Amino acid sequence: MNVKVKWDFGGTDLEDQDYHSALVESGLPEIVKVPTQPRGGVSPLWDQDAFSDWLSDQYGFTHFGWVPITDKELDHRSCPEDQADVTIA
């Protein structure tokens, strides 16, 4: 499973840049692959709070939320990340 993350650049040197520029300069991924269990299922540890904490710990930035995206959406994305409505589901 993949998720699209809306990173929080507030309180950083990137906060005055538009979202896309801040994303590029930060080197943060727009799309994050969710780690899975060996059999391919999503880990039961990934409740919303645990996954949100993992994202922040893994990448060193807080975020405004994330939404799951399908493989098909990965192939046919047309919405720029600065216009995406990303919230925690």
C-alpha positions in Angstrom: 0.0 0.0 0.0 1.1 3.5 -0.8 0.1 6.8 0.8 0.3 10.4 -0.4 1.6 12.6 2.4 1.0 16.3 2.9 4.2 17.4 4.8 4.2 20.3 7.2 7.0 22.8 6.5 5.9 25.3 9.2 8.7 26.3 11.5 11.4 25.3 9.0 13.5 27.3 6.5 11.1 26.0 3.9 7.9 27.5 5.3 7.9 30.6 3.1 8.2 28.6 -0.1 5.2 27.2 -2.1 4.5 23.6 -1.2 6.0 22.1 -4.4 9.2 24.0 -4.1 9.5 23.1 -0.4 8.9 19.4 -1.2 11.6 19.4 -3.9 14.1 21.2 -1.8 13.4 19.0 1.3 13.9 15.8 -0.6 10.9 14.3 1.1 8.8 11.8 -0.9 5.3 12.8 -2.0 4.4 9.1 -2.0 5.5 6.7 0.8 5.3 2.9 0.5 3.8 1.5 3.8 6.0 -1.3 5.2 4.2 -4.6 5.2 4.4 -7.9 7.1 6.3 -10.8 5.4 3.1 -12.2 4.0 2.2 -9.0 2.3 -0.5 -7.7 4.7 -0.4 -4.3 6.3 1.2 -4.5 9.7 -1.3 -4.5 12.5 0.9 -1.9 14.2 -0.2 0.6 11.6 -3.1 2.2 13.2 -3.4 5.9 12.3 -1.4 7.2 15.2 1.4 4.6 14.9 1.7 5.2 11.2 1.7 9.0 11.6 4.4 8.7 14.3 6.4 6.4 12.0 6.2 8.9 9.1 7.5 11.8 11.3 10.2 9.6 12.9 11.3 8.2 9.6 11.5 11.4 7.6 12.2 14.0 10.3 9.1 16.2 9.4 5.6 16.4 10.8 2.7 16.2 8.4 -0.8 17.4 7.9 -2.1 13.9 7.0 -2.0 11.2 4.4 -4.4 9.4 2.1 -4.0 5.8 0.7 -3.5 5.7 -3.1 -3.9 2.8 -5.4 -1.3 1.5 -7.9 -3.6 2.8 -10.6 -3.5 6.3 -9.1 0.3 6.1 -9.0 0.4 5.4 -12.7 -2.2 8.1 -13.6 -1.7 11.0 -11.1 -2.9 14.3 -12.4 -3.4 16.4 -9.3 -0.4 18.5 -8.3 0.6 17.9 -4.7 0.0 21.5 -3.7 -3.6 21.2 -4.8 -4.3 17.9 -3.2 -6.8 17.7 -0.3 -4.9 15.4 2.0 -6.4 14.4 5.3 -6.1 11.5 7.7 -8.9 9.1 6.8 
